[in-house]
C-alpha cells in the first residue's frame, strides 16, 4: 500500500518534525537575526552598485570604481576622471576614499555590464556541465 496514494512522505516528515521541531525552533531563534542583517547588507551593496552604474550612465565620461573603507564596499562614480559621488555615501571625503584604490580599475558602465554578462555566461556553462556530469553518473550507477 506504500506509495499508492502518492503521499507516503507525510509520515516520515511528520515524525521528523515532532522529533527535531524544537531544536529547529531554537536554531532559528538564534540564527534569524544575524542572517537577516547579512541579507540586508548584501541587498544594500547590490542596490548601491546599481545606483552607481545608473549615475555613471548620466554623467560625462562616466565610470565606476569599487573602493573599500573599514570593511564596507563603496562604489565611486567618476565624471571625466574626477570622483563625484559614492554609493553608499562614504563617511570620509571622496579623495580620501580613493587615495589607496587602484584607479586603473575604473570601468565604464558598458564595460561593467559586459563583465557581468560574461560572468553570468561562465556560471551557466559551469552549472550545465555540473548537471550533465551528475546525470551521467546517475545513469552510469543505475539510479
Buried (B, 14 or more C-beta within 10 A) or exposed (E): EEEEEEEEEEEEEEEEEEEEEEEEEEEEEEEEEEEEEEEEEEEBBEEBBEBBBEBBBEBEEBBBBBBEBEEBBBBBBBBEEEBBBBBBEBEEEBEEBBEEBEBEEBBBBEEBEEEEEEEEEEEEEEEEEEEEEEEEEEEEEEE
